[in-house]
Amino acid sequence: MKWLLKWTTRLVLLLAVAIAAFAGYVYYASHREMSKVYAVSVPSIPIPTDAASIARGQYLVTHVSACVECHGEDLGGKVVTDNVAMGRLVAPNLTRGRGGLGASFSDRDFVRALLHGVRPDGRSVTFMPSADFRFNEADLGAVIAYIKSVRPVDRELPQMTVGPMARTLGLLVDFPLTPASKIDHANVTFESARAANDPAAGLYIIATAGCRSCHGQDFTGGGGPPPGAANITPVGIGGWSEQDFLRALREHKRPNGSTISEAMPRAYGQMTDEDLEKIYAYLKTVPRKGEKTKSQLVSATFATR
């Protein structure tokens, strides 16, 4: 039995050394990514002041890009999560109130953060999926115009801390720890404006809503919190009618009555019928690809009970 205890002790020590080495690597590599400075070219774009543009910006912020999911309905920011594993992840106050970025950010600072995911000091923004959202120039200007127009909120938030799980996810999977590291800064461009009757109009809305961050570049799903976002190619939703699609976004119910995860922002369901119909029409044109995802297999099982 002595030999068993001896080798068990050695194995435990070896495992402890391996865990310590991995933890050290994660901390070093994540710190390096968060400390990296990016020299990016920031275009000067017109920021409108008319009521129609500000209303367009409000619609994008609240219902399409769903910035309010993290920054709050008043854009005054909030602590999104606070635990030992993930750390204290904070969405900052965007307003001109006490503790808000709006008091110090210039128009170019907002453009830099939204296009490049880079802060005024040249380092990456943290826990902001800038790499997933794309705008045309007019819509980006409208978003900034709306942010600048909102009532100042006095809210000083605690400092962000990044826990070991958030550091690990930022290195190993598509988690927005340092979104600037995921952007090809030399080739950042605005999305093309789409006419209402353009078959690809739905693709533009998908880009401004950041749908690919969970559903994937080819819409085969699997991203986001478990069990993962659905396959939204015809493999996954080919049998859905337009009304089925609208109900899924508005009520979080699939055609079989099963419930869609709350990881799917409910703000998307507040888009106009026209925009949701454009998204549905575009998704009907994408190639069949991949398999049904775990979330869809779970819902199919639910339907047979």
PLY file of the C-alpha trace (Angstrom):
ply
format ascii 1.0
element vertex 305
property float x
property float y
property float z
element edge 304
property int vertex1
property int vertex2
end_header
0.00 0.00 0.00
2.97 2.31 0.52
3.73 2.31 -3.19
0.10 3.24 -3.97
0.19 6.15 -1.53
3.54 7.22 -2.94
2.32 7.31 -6.55
-0.99 8.87 -5.59
0.89 11.67 -3.83
3.12 12.16 -6.85
0.10 12.27 -9.16
-1.66 14.83 -6.98
1.46 17.00 -6.86
1.90 16.72 -10.62
-1.71 17.69 -11.15
-1.35 20.64 -8.78
1.75 21.85 -10.66
-0.07 21.50 -14.00
-3.06 23.49 -12.71
-0.78 26.18 -11.29
1.13 26.38 -14.58
-2.10 26.68 -16.59
-3.45 29.34 -14.23
-0.20 31.26 -14.55
-0.36 31.06 -18.33
-4.00 32.22 -18.40
-3.25 35.21 -16.17
-0.12 36.19 -18.13
-1.71 35.78 -21.57
-4.95 37.54 -20.64
-3.06 40.39 -18.98
-0.96 40.75 -22.14
-4.11 40.93 -24.29
-5.78 43.46 -22.01
-2.62 45.60 -21.91
-2.02 45.62 -25.67
-2.21 49.05 -27.29
-3.85 49.42 -30.72
-3.07 52.25 -33.13
-6.23 52.56 -35.19
-7.53 55.00 -37.76
-10.76 56.63 -36.57
-12.92 58.24 -39.25
-14.71 61.49 -38.58
-18.40 60.99 -39.21
-21.27 63.46 -38.96
-23.29 63.16 -35.76
-26.82 64.34 -36.53
-28.94 66.46 -34.24
-32.36 66.19 -35.88
-35.22 64.40 -34.12
-35.62 61.70 -36.79
-31.99 60.61 -36.55
-32.06 60.58 -32.76
-35.24 58.47 -32.87
-33.47 56.07 -35.26
-30.56 55.85 -32.84
-32.92 55.12 -29.96
-34.55 52.31 -31.92
-31.16 50.75 -32.69
-29.87 51.09 -29.12
-33.00 49.72 -27.46
-34.38 47.14 -29.92
-31.80 46.12 -32.52
-28.29 46.30 -31.08
-29.89 45.91 -27.64
-27.25 47.99 -25.84
-29.77 48.39 -23.02
-29.42 44.70 -22.14
-26.10 45.52 -20.46
-26.01 49.31 -20.06
-29.57 49.55 -18.73
-32.70 51.23 -20.08
-31.34 54.60 -18.96
-27.83 53.84 -20.31
-26.57 54.57 -16.81
-24.67 51.28 -16.69
-24.80 48.40 -14.26
-22.88 45.48 -12.80
-23.72 42.64 -15.18
-22.27 39.86 -13.07
-20.23 39.69 -9.88
-18.80 36.39 -8.67
-15.45 34.78 -7.97
-15.28 32.84 -11.24
-16.19 35.59 -13.72
-15.18 38.59 -11.66
-17.10 41.85 -11.54
-18.09 42.61 -15.12
-19.40 46.15 -15.46
-21.19 47.85 -18.35
-20.24 51.52 -17.95
-22.49 54.53 -17.59
-22.69 56.03 -21.10
-24.42 59.25 -20.11
-23.04 62.69 -19.26
-23.91 62.25 -15.59
-21.49 61.75 -12.68
-19.47 58.61 -13.36
-20.52 58.52 -17.03
-18.32 58.23 -20.10
-20.43 60.77 -21.93
-18.87 63.55 -19.85
-15.39 62.85 -21.23
-15.88 60.90 -24.49
-15.65 62.81 -27.75
-17.56 61.74 -30.85
-14.38 60.08 -32.12
-14.02 58.17 -28.84
-17.47 56.67 -29.35
-16.67 55.84 -32.99
-13.39 54.20 -31.95
-15.10 52.03 -29.33
-17.97 50.97 -31.60
-15.93 50.35 -34.76
-12.64 49.10 -33.34
-13.44 48.06 -29.77
-10.64 50.38 -28.60
-10.65 52.85 -25.70
-9.19 56.37 -25.87
-5.98 55.07 -24.25
-5.51 52.60 -27.12
-6.33 49.46 -25.16
-9.22 47.14 -25.91
-12.60 47.72 -24.33
-13.50 44.86 -22.02
-16.62 42.71 -22.08
-18.18 44.68 -24.93
-18.87 42.72 -28.13
-17.71 45.43 -30.54
-16.50 42.77 -32.96
-20.04 41.43 -33.39
-21.92 44.62 -34.36
-21.61 46.38 -37.70
-23.31 49.61 -38.81
-23.53 51.81 -41.85
-22.21 55.31 -41.32
-25.60 56.96 -40.90
-26.76 54.44 -38.29
-23.53 54.69 -36.31
-23.94 58.45 -36.25
-27.56 58.04 -35.12
-26.54 55.69 -32.29
-23.99 58.19 -30.99
-26.49 61.04 -31.39
-29.01 59.19 -29.24
-26.44 58.31 -26.56
-25.47 61.98 -26.36
-29.12 63.01 -26.09
-30.19 60.88 -23.14
-30.77 62.38 -19.73
-27.60 62.42 -17.59
-27.56 59.67 -14.99
-25.44 60.11 -11.87
-24.19 56.59 -11.24
-20.64 55.78 -10.22
-20.07 52.08 -10.70
-17.46 49.88 -9.02
-14.27 49.08 -10.88
-14.34 46.07 -13.18
-12.37 43.00 -12.14
-11.77 40.01 -14.38
-12.01 36.59 -12.78
-10.20 33.39 -13.77
-13.14 31.96 -15.73
-13.58 35.17 -17.77
-9.82 35.21 -18.48
-9.89 31.58 -19.60
-12.96 32.04 -21.80
-11.41 35.14 -23.35
-8.41 33.11 -24.45
-10.03 29.84 -25.47
-13.48 30.66 -26.87
-15.33 33.53 -28.52
-15.91 35.51 -25.32
-15.66 39.34 -25.61
-12.91 39.86 -23.05
-10.75 41.85 -25.49
-12.85 42.38 -28.63
-10.18 44.55 -30.24
-8.05 41.41 -30.63
-10.76 39.88 -32.84
-11.05 42.82 -35.27
-9.00 43.31 -38.45
-8.36 46.99 -37.78
-6.68 47.65 -41.12
-9.84 46.64 -42.94
-12.63 47.98 -40.75
-15.37 49.42 -42.94
-18.94 50.58 -42.56
-21.68 48.23 -43.67
-23.36 49.13 -46.93
-26.70 50.89 -46.66
-29.49 48.62 -47.95
-32.63 49.66 -49.75
-35.88 48.40 -48.22
-36.51 46.10 -51.20
-32.95 44.70 -51.27
-33.02 40.92 -50.61
-30.01 41.41 -48.33
-31.77 44.06 -46.21
-32.28 41.40 -43.54
-28.55 40.69 -43.50
-27.86 44.30 -42.55
-30.27 44.08 -39.62
-28.56 40.85 -38.56
-25.22 42.71 -38.60
-26.52 45.60 -36.48
-28.13 43.15 -34.05
-24.95 41.10 -33.62
-26.82 37.82 -34.26
-23.68 36.08 -35.50
-22.05 36.38 -32.07
-24.18 33.42 -30.92
-25.65 31.93 -34.09
-22.27 31.88 -35.90
-20.98 33.33 -39.13
-22.87 30.68 -41.12
-25.92 30.71 -38.78
-25.42 27.09 -37.72
-25.58 28.09 -34.05
-23.95 26.59 -31.00
-22.57 29.81 -29.49
-23.63 31.65 -26.38
-24.60 30.09 -23.03
-25.48 26.35 -22.90
-27.20 24.62 -24.60
-26.11 27.08 -27.30
-27.89 29.24 -29.85
-30.04 27.51 -32.45
-29.22 26.67 -36.05
-31.22 29.32 -37.93
-30.47 28.05 -41.44
-33.27 26.07 -43.12
-31.89 23.01 -41.29
-33.12 24.52 -38.04
-36.07 26.73 -38.95
-36.91 25.66 -42.48
-40.37 24.55 -41.40
-41.20 27.81 -39.63
-43.66 30.27 -41.11
-43.09 34.01 -40.92
-45.57 34.19 -38.05
-43.71 31.37 -36.26
-40.52 33.41 -36.54
-42.15 36.59 -35.22
-43.72 34.69 -32.32
-40.35 33.15 -31.43
-38.78 36.61 -31.16
-41.73 38.31 -29.49
-42.94 35.60 -27.11
-39.88 33.30 -26.83
-42.03 30.36 -27.97
-41.17 27.87 -30.70
-43.93 26.53 -32.97
-44.16 23.39 -30.79
-44.76 25.49 -27.67
-41.34 24.98 -26.06
-39.64 28.01 -24.53
-36.60 29.75 -25.98
-33.77 30.47 -23.54
-33.60 33.89 -21.91
-30.07 34.12 -23.32
-31.88 35.32 -26.47
-32.44 39.02 -25.69
-36.11 39.91 -25.48
-35.26 43.36 -26.84
-35.03 41.79 -30.31
-38.71 40.99 -30.12
-39.42 44.70 -29.99
-38.13 45.30 -33.49
-40.72 46.38 -36.01
-42.64 43.71 -37.92
-40.96 45.00 -41.07
-37.43 44.43 -39.73
-38.23 40.96 -38.37
-39.85 40.03 -41.68
-36.69 41.14 -43.52
-34.55 38.95 -41.26
-36.86 35.99 -41.82
-36.85 36.52 -45.59
-33.05 36.61 -45.64
-32.65 33.50 -43.49
-34.90 31.61 -45.90
-32.27 32.23 -48.60
-29.18 30.98 -46.75
-27.87 27.50 -47.62
-28.90 24.51 -45.53
-25.93 23.80 -43.33
-24.96 22.02 -40.15
-27.19 20.02 -37.84
-29.92 20.83 -35.40
-28.32 22.21 -32.26
-28.75 20.93 -28.71
-31.40 23.55 -27.97
-33.43 22.38 -30.96
-33.03 18.70 -30.09
-34.19 19.47 -26.55
-37.25 21.27 -27.89
-38.02 18.37 -30.23
-37.92 15.99 -27.26
-40.23 18.33 -25.37
-42.71 18.26 -28.23
-43.00 14.46 -28.18
-43.88 14.23 -24.49
0 1
1 2
2 3
3 4
4 5
5 6
6 7
7 8
8 9
9 10
10 11
11 12
12 13
13 14
14 15
15 16
16 17
17 18
18 19
19 20
20 21
21 22
22 23
23 24
24 25
25 26
26 27
27 28
28 29
29 30
30 31
31 32
32 33
33 34
34 35
35 36
36 37
37 38
38 39
39 40
40 41
41 42
42 43
43 44
44 45
45 46
46 47
47 48
48 49
49 50
50 51
51 52
52 53
53 54
54 55
55 56
56 57
57 58
58 59
59 60
60 61
61 62
62 63
63 64
64 65
65 66
66 67
67 68
68 69
69 70
70 71
71 72
72 73
73 74
74 75
75 76
76 77
77 78
78 79
79 80
80 81
81 82
82 83
83 84
84 85
85 86
86 87
87 88
88 89
89 90
90 91
91 92
92 93
93 94
94 95
95 96
96 97
97 98
98 99
99 100
100 101
101 102
102 103
103 104
104 105
105 106
106 107
107 108
108 109
109 110
110 111
111 112
112 113
113 114
114 115
115 116
116 117
117 118
118 119
119 120
120 121
121 122
122 123
123 124
124 125
125 126
126 127
127 128
128 129
129 130
130 131
131 132
132 133
133 134
134 135
135 136
136 137
137 138
138 139
139 140
140 141
141 142
142 143
143 144
144 145
145 146
146 147
147 148
148 149
149 150
150 151
151 152
152 153
153 154
154 155
155 156
156 157
157 158
158 159
159 160
160 161
161 162
162 163
163 164
164 165
165 166
166 167
167 168
168 169
169 170
170 171
171 172
172 173
173 174
174 175
175 176
176 177
177 178
178 179
179 180
180 181
181 182
182 183
183 184
184 185
185 186
186 187
187 188
188 189
189 190
190 191
191 192
192 193
193 194
194 195
195 196
196 197
197 198
198 199
199 200
200 201
201 202
202 203
203 204
204 205
205 206
206 207
207 208
208 209
209 210
210 211
211 212
212 213
213 214
214 215
215 216
216 217
217 218
218 219
219 220
220 221
221 222
222 223
223 224
224 225
225 226
226 227
227 228
228 229
229 230
230 231
231 232
232 233
233 234
234 235
235 236
236 237
237 238
238 239
239 240
240 241
241 242
242 243
243 244
244 245
245 246
246 247
247 248
248 249
249 250
250 251
251 252
252 253
253 254
254 255
255 256
256 257
257 258
258 259
259 260
260 261
261 262
262 263
263 264
264 265
265 266
266 267
267 268
268 269
269 270
270 271
271 272
272 273
273 274
274 275
275 276
276 277
277 278
278 279
279 280
280 281
281 282
282 283
283 284
284 285
285 286
286 287
287 288
288 289
289 290
290 291
291 292
292 293
293 294
294 295
295 296
296 297
297 298
298 299
299 300
300 301
301 302
302 303
303 304
